[in-house]
Amino acid sequence: MSYRRLRLPTRLRRAILPNLGAVERALWLLVFAVLFADLLTTYIGLNAGMTESNPVARSALSQFGFVALVGLKAFSLGVGFVCRRLVPREYVALIPAGLALPWTIAVVVNLSLFVQL
């Protein structure tokens, strides 16, 4: 029995796996790394007695718990993926950069608050 790679139709393959350049690929990896770091540091901070400073996230956390924060981050990623398809090719790297920057700042702020504990 031979195993062959699954060949998706070209249109579907482009929709699911867009052709990423090296810079954009690195930025998307950064997005997922800081997304995870933000969720982790927020979770640890909340368990240590800190409060969420974002009013939207704070409201969602109080109503639905930590899973709401994961949902908000997933929604942000979804908006980023949709916007990536809408902007001209030369500007697509701005989408992951725009997601990574505030989450990186949030991680740095969260870590600085841990030092003060």
HUDA-V466204 format. One record per residue. N is the residue number from 0. RES is the residue in three letters. SS is DSSP state (H for helix, E for strand, - for the rest). PSI is psi in degrees with one decimal (none if undefined). OMEGA is omega in degrees with one decimal (* if undefined). Layout:
# HUDA-V466204
n-><N N>
res-><RES RES>
ss-><SS SS>
psi-><PSI PSI>
omega-><OMEGA OMEGA>
This chain:
# HUDA-V466204
n-><0 1 2 3 4 5 6 7 8 9 10 11 12 13 14 15 16 17 18 19 20 21 22 23 24 25 26 27 28 29 30 31 32 33 34 35 36 37 38 39 40 41 42 43 44 45 46 47 48 49 50 51 52 53 54 55 56 57 58 59 60 61 62 63 64 65 66 67 68 69 70 71 72 73 74 75 76 77 78 79 80 81 82 83 84 85 86 87 88 89 90 91 92 93 94 95 96 97 98 99 100 101 102 103 104 105 106 107 108 109 110 111 112 113 114 115 116>
res-><MET SER TYR ARG ARG LEU ARG LEU PRO THR ARG LEU ARG ARG ALA ILE LEU PRO ASN LEU GLY ALA VAL GLU ARG ALA LEU TRP LEU LEU VAL PHE ALA VAL LEU PHE ALA ASP LEU LEU THR THR TYR ILE GLY LEU ASN ALA GLY MET THR GLU SER ASN PRO VAL ALA ARG SER ALA LEU SER GLN PHE GLY PHE VAL ALA LEU VAL GLY LEU LYS ALA PHE SER LEU GLY VAL GLY PHE VAL CYS ARG ARG LEU VAL PRO ARG GLU TYR VAL ALA LEU ILE PRO ALA GLY LEU ALA LEU PRO TRP THR ILE ALA VAL VAL VAL ASN LEU SER LEU PHE VAL GLN LEU>
ss-><- - - - - - - - - H H H H H H H - - - - - H H H H H H H H H H H H H H H H H H H H H H H H H H - - - - - - - H H H H H H H H H H - H H H H H H H H H H H H H H H H H H H H H - - H H H - H H H H H H H H H H H H H H H H H H H H H H H H ->
psi-><132.4 146.8 127.6 152.4 142.0 122.0 107.7 151.8 146.2 -43.9 -42.7 -41.7 -41.7 -34.5 -39.7 -45.4 80.3 155.4 106.3 138.9 171.4 -41.6 -45.6 -40.0 -43.8 -38.9 -39.3 -37.2 -40.4 -41.7 -49.3 -34.5 -47.4 -27.2 -48.8 -43.8 -38.9 -45.3 -42.5 -48.2 -33.9 -44.1 -46.3 -42.5 -41.5 -39.7 -21.3 -0.3 3.1 166.5 153.8 133.3 -22.1 119.9 -34.8 -48.2 -38.3 -43.0 -44.7 -40.2 -40.8 -30.4 -39.7 -3.9 -168.9 -27.9 -26.3 -37.4 -39.9 -41.0 -39.9 -40.5 -40.6 -39.0 -42.6 -42.9 -42.1 -43.2 -41.2 -42.8 -39.4 -45.4 -33.2 -36.0 -19.7 -23.2 156.0 151.4 -38.6 -11.0 3.7 -25.8 -18.7 -26.1 -56.4 -30.8 -39.8 -26.7 -40.4 -36.8 -54.8 -33.8 -34.0 -43.5 -41.7 -40.2 -43.6 -43.5 -45.2 -45.0 -36.5 -33.1 -32.7 -35.9 -32.8 -15.0 none>
omega-><179.2 178.2 177.5 175.8 176.4 -179.4 176.7 173.0 -174.8 -178.5 178.7 179.8 178.9 179.8 -177.2 -176.4 -178.6 179.2 -177.2 171.5 -176.8 -179.0 -179.7 177.9 179.2 178.8 177.3 175.1 176.3 178.8 -178.0 178.4 -178.7 173.7 178.5 -179.8 178.6 178.1 -178.6 -178.5 176.2 179.4 179.9 180.0 178.7 178.0 178.1 176.7 177.6 177.6 177.3 -178.2 178.4 -176.1 178.6 179.7 178.8 178.5 179.4 178.5 -178.5 -178.6 -171.0 -179.9 -173.7 -179.9 177.4 178.4 175.7 177.8 177.1 178.4 178.3 176.7 178.0 176.7 178.6 177.0 178.2 179.8 178.0 -179.5 178.9 179.7 -173.9 -176.7 176.7 -174.2 -176.2 -178.7 -174.4 179.9 178.0 -179.1 178.4 177.3 178.8 175.0 -175.0 -174.4 -178.6 178.5 175.4 177.8 179.1 179.1 179.2 178.5 178.9 179.9 178.4 177.0 177.8 -179.8 -178.3 180.0 *>
